[in-house]
Amino acid sequence: MGGITEHFDQLFDKTKDYTQTNIELLKLKLVDKTSSLISSLVVILVVFICLLLFIIPLNLGIALFLGSIFGKLWLGFLIVAVFYLILLLLVLLFFRKFISRLIRNFIIRNLLGN
């Protein structure tokens, strides 16, 4: 009878070890996927900041140029602002779902590791 109890104890110990190993593996996979996602987002953020550092002076130059053409400095800035307002409205009307799907797919692809 002692042999059956020992087998059950061994089976219980192996099951416990297996469960703990699987939990550790899941933790490691979660850390891997999270770090991959965060590093991808940081790269995107750095590229976005560099793009902004390029676009802002470019827009200031365009606004100043247009203001000098029309003879009123404020008019150049107004034209550039209206251009971006129209661009924003177009994006919101036609591309919101596309951009949302693109971001969702990016996150899912990074989390699943594909």
SVG drawing of the C-alpha trace seen along z (x, -y; Angstrom):
<svg xmlns="http://www.w3.org/2000/svg" viewBox="-16 -94 31 96">
<polyline fill="none" stroke="black" stroke-width="0.4" points="0.0,0.0 2.9,-2.3 3.9,-2.0 0.7,-3.6 1.0,-6.5 4.6,-7.1 3.5,-7.0 0.8,-9.6 3.3,-11.7 5.7,-11.5 2.9,-12.3 1.8,-15.2 5.3,-16.6 5.8,-16.2 2.5,-17.9 3.5,-20.7 6.9,-21.2 5.3,-21.1 2.7,-23.8 5.4,-26.0 7.6,-25.6 4.6,-26.5 3.9,-29.6 7.5,-30.7 7.5,-30.1 4.3,-32.2 5.9,-35.0 9.0,-34.9 6.9,-35.0 4.9,-37.9 8.1,-39.8 9.4,-39.1 6.3,-40.2 5.9,-43.3 9.5,-44.4 9.2,-43.8 6.1,-45.9 7.6,-48.7 10.8,-48.8 8.8,-49.0 6.7,-51.9 9.9,-53.7 11.3,-53.5 8.1,-54.8 8.1,-57.7 11.7,-58.6 10.9,-58.7 7.8,-60.7 9.8,-63.3 12.4,-63.5 9.7,-64.0 8.1,-66.8 11.5,-68.5 11.6,-68.6 8.0,-69.5 7.7,-72.4 10.5,-74.6 9.3,-73.6 5.8,-74.9 7.2,-78.0 9.2,-78.7 6.2,-78.0 4.0,-80.3 6.6,-83.1 7.0,-82.6 3.3,-82.8 3.0,-85.8 5.7,-87.6 3.9,-86.8 0.6,-88.1 2.1,-91.1 0.7,-90.1 2.6,-87.8 -0.4,-86.5 -2.1,-85.5 0.7,-82.9 0.2,-81.3 -3.6,-81.3 -3.2,-79.5 -1.0,-76.9 -3.3,-76.4 -6.4,-76.0 -4.4,-73.5 -3.8,-71.4 -7.4,-71.8 -8.6,-70.5 -6.1,-67.6 -7.3,-66.7 -10.9,-66.7 -10.1,-64.4 -8.2,-62.0 -11.0,-61.9 -13.7,-61.4 -11.9,-58.9 -9.0,-57.3 -9.9,-56.9 -10.9,-53.2 -7.9,-52.5 -5.5,-54.0 -7.2,-52.3 -7.0,-48.9 -3.3,-49.6 -2.4,-50.3 -4.5,-47.4 -2.8,-45.0 0.6,-46.4 0.0,-45.7 -1.5,-42.2 1.4,-41.3 4.0,-42.3 2.2,-40.6 1.8,-37.3 5.3,-37.5 4.4,-37.0"/>
</svg>
